[in-house]
Amino acid sequence: MNILTTGGAVGLIIGISQSIKSIGINIKFIPLLNLLLGIAIFIGAHIFNISDTDNIGIAIMHGIICGLSASGLYSGVKNVSQGFAN
């Protein structure tokens, strides 16, 4: 995973989540959406041989890292827990 791939994936995740946020999803669940988008993007990259790894586990871990980077780990956990509490 190089810096250009990571930066591009994080930017893509942020763009998609901002678009989805504008259609009315509860903003407390955006970090969870970012995590799922990150995993989906890197699994897709692995399936279509765009990824630089041969291991699906590493591709999933890259997705988790990018998804959490897109939303911020601390604020993401805080917002999702508040969303479930309400």
Secondary structure, 3 states (H helix, E strand, C coil): CCHHHHHHHHHHHHHHHHHHHHCCCCHHHHHHHHHHHHHHHHHHHHHCCCCCCCCHHHHHHHHHHHHHHHHCHHHHHHHHHHHHHC
